[in-house]
Amino acid sequence: MFALSIAITSSAIETMKLALTKSLPDVKSSHRCEALARGFGYRTYASLLADGRSEQPSFASAVGTEFVTYLAQHDFNI
């Protein structure tokens, strides 16, 4: 199985947020951010941001089902 692992940095988070804004314009910003965090295994967007601000980047693997599940729980059909 293919696993996408990326370095969690402030720059990477901002880049992903911009991409999600373009691809999911009808989803509220807060929901996009929280879904992004869930998709990388974080419990909250705040915890994702905290890792992104760390001097040593963490690495996380993307899990698309967690992203989609979070949005579905908030009535967004992706």
C-alpha positions as CSV (number, residue, x, y, z in Angstrom):
1,M,0.0,0.0,0.0
2,F,1.2,3.5,-0.8
3,A,1.8,5.8,2.2
4,L,2.3,9.5,1.8
5,S,4.6,10.7,4.6
6,I,5.5,14.4,4.8
7,A,7.4,16.7,7.1
8,I,5.0,18.7,9.2
9,T,6.3,22.3,9.0
10,S,4.6,25.7,9.1
11,S,5.3,26.1,5.4
12,A,3.8,22.6,4.5
13,I,0.7,23.3,6.5
14,E,0.1,26.7,4.8
15,T,0.6,25.1,1.4
16,M,-1.9,22.3,2.2
17,K,-4.4,24.9,3.5
18,L,-4.1,26.8,0.2
19,A,-4.6,23.7,-1.9
20,L,-7.6,22.7,0.2
21,T,-9.2,26.2,-0.1
22,K,-8.9,25.9,-3.9
23,S,-10.2,22.3,-4.1
24,L,-12.9,22.5,-1.4
25,P,-14.2,26.1,-1.5
26,D,-17.7,25.2,-0.1
27,V,-16.2,23.7,3.1
28,K,-15.8,26.1,5.9
29,S,-12.1,27.0,6.7
30,S,-12.3,25.7,10.2
31,H,-13.6,22.3,9.0
32,R,-10.9,22.1,6.3
33,C,-8.2,22.7,8.9
34,E,-9.6,20.2,11.4
35,A,-10.0,17.6,8.6
36,L,-6.4,18.2,7.6
37,A,-5.2,17.5,11.1
38,R,-7.3,14.3,11.3
39,G,-5.9,13.2,8.0
40,F,-2.4,13.3,9.4
41,G,-3.3,11.6,12.7
42,Y,-3.6,14.6,14.9
43,R,-6.5,15.1,17.3
44,T,-6.8,18.8,16.6
45,Y,-5.6,21.4,14.2
46,A,-3.9,23.2,17.1
47,S,-1.8,20.1,17.8
48,L,-0.8,20.0,14.1
49,L,0.2,23.7,14.2
50,A,2.2,23.1,17.4
51,D,4.2,20.3,15.6
52,G,4.6,22.6,12.6
53,R,6.2,25.3,14.7
54,S,8.7,22.9,16.3
55,E,12.4,23.3,15.4
56,Q,12.6,19.6,14.5
57,P,9.9,18.7,12.0
58,S,7.7,15.7,12.7
59,F,6.8,13.3,9.9
60,A,3.2,12.1,9.4
61,S,1.5,9.9,7.0
62,A,-1.7,11.0,5.3
63,V,-4.8,8.9,5.8
64,G,-7.6,10.0,3.4
65,T,-10.3,8.1,5.2
66,E,-9.8,10.1,8.4
67,F,-10.0,13.4,6.4
68,V,-13.2,12.4,4.7
69,T,-14.8,10.9,7.8
70,Y,-14.3,14.2,9.7
71,L,-15.9,16.2,7.0
72,A,-18.8,13.7,6.7
73,Q,-19.4,14.0,10.4
74,H,-19.9,17.7,9.8
75,D,-22.3,17.2,6.9
76,F,-19.8,17.8,4.1
77,N,-20.0,15.1,1.4
78,I,-16.6,14.9,-0.2
